[in-house]
């Protein structure tokens, strides 16, 4: 049984002929080289980056894969961005697998913290969320396959600053159905600006439900304009808000996710 399963559709810069995605930015490419060098097919860099990526070049040479010293204009053409910071890697097109009951068992037994994202808006938000997830040791991120904007793109990798290498991605077709199944063994906390409970109540909330952090916790966040749909809120273990002055309706979705993750990390 799976909740979804298909190859994710990637936005620029994607090479449709070779099924590759461009990853640019020093931290993003450095993390690739350290944790998943086998995914790099080709590497392009400015001459001043040679020393920093010498090990990656050796790995590529051992696998008979090319690398090339380029100027800034060439790098910009390759990744379609002037924010390349002197290095671009072409990687194997990422695949996001469908979430399965085996994933839930793993997250439960390992007491993992994660995020469930429902229409978070765009790939920049996704990248910022991934960066926070890696910083606060969140293990998994679940996205809805109908979210056309929040995808694993060149921009998402760059904004994540290397965080992509530390987070497991899964996709679902029906967010509410997945949360219903997940909530049987994992505490699911929906972000809701009008909720009675506050973010400071999360520790007590987990204890009240007879759960421990050993069972795992997932924070559910939605679109910053429309929030979570009713059917998603109804299946969460609890709804929690981030209190503020009231001068603003809500925070940016990435900021909200970061505050929730920090709170869970401190428990």
GUPA-535567 format. One line per 5 residues: for each residue x, y, z of C-alpha. Coordinates in nm, 2 decimals. Layout:
BEGIN
X,Y,Z | ...;
This chain:
BEGIN
0.00,0.00,0.00 | 0.13,0.34,-0.09 | -0.01,0.69,-0.06 | 0.15,0.81,-0.38 | 0.43,0.73,-0.61;
0.57,0.90,-0.92 | 0.87,1.09,-1.05 | 0.86,1.45,-0.94 | 0.83,1.71,-1.22 | 1.12,1.94,-1.20;
1.15,2.31,-1.30 | 1.45,2.49,-1.45 | 1.73,2.44,-1.46 | 1.65,2.09,-1.58 | 1.82,1.92,-1.87;
1.54,1.73,-2.04 | 1.77,1.53,-2.27 | 1.99,1.39,-1.99 | 1.73,1.40,-1.71 | 1.95,1.61,-1.49;
1.90,1.90,-1.26 | 2.14,2.19,-1.20 | 2.24,2.25,-0.84 | 2.43,2.58,-0.78 | 2.56,2.77,-0.48;
2.87,2.68,-0.28 | 2.70,2.52,0.02 | 2.45,2.32,-0.18 | 2.72,2.17,-0.41 | 2.96,2.12,-0.12;
2.70,1.92,0.07 | 2.64,1.71,-0.25 | 3.00,1.64,-0.28 | 3.04,1.54,0.08 | 2.73,1.32,0.13;
2.61,1.21,-0.22 | 2.90,1.26,-0.47 | 2.76,0.96,-0.67 | 2.47,1.17,-0.78 | 2.69,1.43,-0.95;
2.72,1.36,-1.33 | 2.91,1.68,-1.42 | 3.07,1.97,-1.24 | 3.14,2.32,-1.36 | 3.33,2.57,-1.15;
3.54,2.89,-1.15 | 3.91,2.85,-1.12 | 3.92,2.98,-0.76 | 3.69,2.69,-0.65 | 3.93,2.42,-0.78;
4.09,2.35,-0.44 | 3.76,2.34,-0.26 | 3.62,2.08,-0.51 | 3.93,1.88,-0.58 | 3.79,1.57,-0.41;
3.47,1.59,-0.61 | 3.68,1.62,-0.93 | 3.88,1.31,-0.83 | 3.55,1.12,-0.77 | 3.42,1.23,-1.11;
3.75,1.13,-1.28 | 3.73,0.79,-1.12 | 3.38,0.74,-1.26 | 3.49,0.89,-1.60 | 3.26,1.19,-1.56;
3.36,1.53,-1.68 | 3.43,1.85,-1.50 | 3.53,2.19,-1.64 | 3.67,2.53,-1.53 | 3.43,2.80,-1.65;
3.39,3.18,-1.62 | 3.09,3.34,-1.45 | 2.90,3.39,-1.78 | 2.93,3.02,-1.86 | 2.82,2.92,-1.52;
2.51,3.15,-1.54 | 2.42,2.99,-1.88 | 2.44,2.64,-1.73 | 2.22,2.70,-1.43 | 2.01,3.00,-1.55;
2.10,3.19,-1.24 | 2.36,3.45,-1.14 | 2.36,3.32,-0.79 | 2.58,3.02,-0.87 | 2.87,3.14,-0.63;
3.12,2.99,-0.87 | 3.01,2.63,-0.89 | 2.73,2.43,-1.06 | 2.67,2.05,-1.04 | 2.45,1.86,-1.28;
2.29,1.58,-1.07 | 2.08,1.27,-1.14 | 1.72,1.39,-1.15 | 1.58,1.34,-0.80 | 1.29,1.11,-0.74;
1.04,1.16,-0.46 | 0.88,0.83,-0.37 | 0.54,0.78,-0.24 | 0.50,0.75,0.14 | 0.43,0.40,0.27;
0.33,0.23,0.60 | 0.69,0.12,0.62 | 0.79,0.49,0.64 | 0.55,0.55,0.92 | 0.69,0.25,1.11;
1.04,0.39,1.07 | 0.95,0.74,1.18 | 0.76,0.60,1.48 | 1.02,0.35,1.60 | 1.30,0.61,1.55;
1.10,0.89,1.72 | 1.16,1.11,1.42 | 1.04,1.47,1.38 | 0.91,1.58,1.04 | 0.70,1.82,0.84;
0.39,1.77,0.62 | 0.35,2.05,0.37 | 0.02,2.13,0.20 | 0.04,2.39,-0.07 | 0.33,2.59,0.07;
0.35,2.82,-0.23 | 0.68,2.80,-0.41 | 1.02,2.64,-0.43 | 1.19,2.92,-0.23 | 0.96,2.85,0.06;
1.04,2.48,0.02 | 1.41,2.55,0.02 | 1.39,2.76,0.33 | 1.19,2.50,0.51 | 1.44,2.23,0.42;
1.73,2.44,0.56 | 1.54,2.47,0.89 | 1.45,2.11,0.89 | 1.82,2.01,0.86 | 1.93,2.26,1.12;
1.68,2.13,1.38 | 1.72,1.76,1.29 | 1.38,1.70,1.13 | 1.41,1.37,0.94 | 1.13,1.38,0.68;
0.93,1.62,0.47 | 0.60,1.51,0.31 | 0.46,1.71,0.02 | 0.14,1.69,-0.17 | 0.17,1.59,-0.54;
-0.08,1.86,-0.65 | 0.14,2.14,-0.52 | 0.27,2.26,-0.85 | 0.50,2.53,-0.71 | 0.69,2.36,-0.43;
0.92,2.14,-0.62 | 1.28,2.02,-0.60 | 1.42,2.28,-0.83 | 1.76,2.45,-0.87 | 1.62,2.74,-0.66;
1.50,2.51,-0.38 | 1.85,2.34,-0.36 | 2.02,2.67,-0.35 | 1.80,2.82,-0.08 | 1.83,2.50,0.12;
2.21,2.56,0.15 | 2.29,2.19,0.16 | 1.99,2.09,0.37 | 1.86,1.86,0.09 | 2.12,1.60,0.17;
1.99,1.55,0.53 | 1.61,1.52,0.47 | 1.40,1.24,0.34 | 1.13,1.35,0.10 | 0.80,1.17,0.04;
0.49,1.25,-0.16 | 0.12,1.18,-0.10 | -0.18,1.22,-0.32 | -0.43,1.28,-0.04 | -0.28,1.48,0.26;
-0.58,1.42,0.49 | -0.58,1.05,0.43 | -0.21,1.03,0.50 | -0.24,1.23,0.82 | -0.52,1.01,0.94;
-0.30,0.71,0.90 | 0.00,0.88,1.05 | -0.19,1.01,1.35 | -0.24,0.65,1.48 | 0.13,0.64,1.59;
0.27,0.99,1.54 | 0.16,1.31,1.70 | 0.05,1.54,1.42 | 0.03,1.91,1.50 | -0.15,2.14,1.26;
-0.04,2.51,1.24 | -0.36,2.71,1.27 | -0.36,3.09,1.35 | -0.69,3.08,1.53 | -0.62,2.77,1.74;
-0.68,2.78,2.11 | -0.35,2.61,2.20 | -0.03,2.80,2.16 | 0.31,2.68,2.05 | 0.44,2.69,2.41;
0.17,2.42,2.49 | 0.33,2.16,2.26 | 0.52,1.98,2.54 | 0.21,1.95,2.76 | 0.00,1.86,2.46;
0.22,1.56,2.38 | 0.21,1.44,2.74 | -0.17,1.49,2.76 | -0.23,1.26,2.47 | -0.04,0.99,2.64;
0.23,1.00,2.38 | 0.60,1.06,2.42 | 0.84,1.21,2.18 | 0.96,0.86,2.13 | 0.66,0.81,1.90;
0.76,1.08,1.66 | 0.60,1.42,1.59 | 0.49,1.58,1.26 | 0.41,1.94,1.21 | 0.15,2.02,0.94;
0.18,2.36,0.77 | -0.03,2.50,0.48 | -0.05,2.79,0.25 | 0.02,3.12,0.42 | -0.28,3.29,0.25;
-0.54,3.01,0.29 | -0.39,2.79,0.57 | -0.48,2.43,0.60 | -0.80,2.30,0.45 | -1.08,2.19,0.68;
-1.04,1.82,0.60 | -0.67,1.83,0.69 | -0.73,2.02,1.02 | -0.99,1.77,1.13 | -0.75,1.47,1.12;
-0.46,1.64,1.30 | -0.39,1.53,1.66 | -0.42,1.90,1.76 | -0.41,2.25,1.62 | -0.16,2.50,1.75;
-0.10,2.87,1.69 | 0.20,3.10,1.71 | 0.10,3.39,1.92 | 0.19,3.74,1.81 | 0.08,4.10,1.83;
-0.21,4.06,1.59 | -0.08,4.33,1.36 | 0.00,4.06,1.10 | -0.24,3.77,1.02 | 0.04,3.52,1.02;
0.41,3.45,0.95 | 0.57,3.33,0.63 | 0.52,2.96,0.61 | 0.89,2.89,0.63 | 0.92,3.11,0.94;
0.63,2.93,1.10 | 0.78,2.59,1.03 | 1.11,2.70,1.18 | 0.95,2.81,1.50 | 0.77,2.48,1.54;
1.08,2.28,1.47 | 1.28,2.48,1.72 | 1.02,2.42,1.98 | 1.02,2.05,1.92 | 1.40,2.04,1.91;
1.41,2.20,2.26 | 1.17,1.95,2.42;
